[in-house]
Amino acid sequence: QAEEELKGTCARQVLQLREMGRRERLLRAELGQRKEQLESFKTRVMRACSPAAAGNTGKAVTEQQVIEKVGEICKVNQQSREREKGLQEELSSRLSKEKEVSANLELFKKSMCELQ
């Protein structure tokens, strides 16, 4: 009876090992696909960021290149936002001055009319 139980246990363990092997093969295949997708994504990012940097040289784009390019884009984006903020402030200032000049002009016109 103990021998039968041992055989049953061994059979279950063999099945478990086979299943684990099958899962491992599936995971390895999926990992390979994900690596290919990542490489394709990195290349597309580089092409979008800098077509010349990711030219058709056939070389794989490194993660460092992608990180550097994204960093450059973020820096340029931040500079653009700061410039836009400065321009908005300048525009607001000019509009305030224009309103002040218009008010002064109206006051001047009113004074001129009263003098006449």
PEQUIFEN-V873875 format. One record per helix or strand. SS is the DSSP state (H for helix, E for strand). FROM is the first residue (numbers start at 1). TO is the last residue. Records with the same first field share a line. If there is no record, write none. Layout:
# PEQUIFEN-V873875
SS = FROM-TO + FROM-TO
This chain:
# PEQUIFEN-V873875
H = 2-49 + 63-115
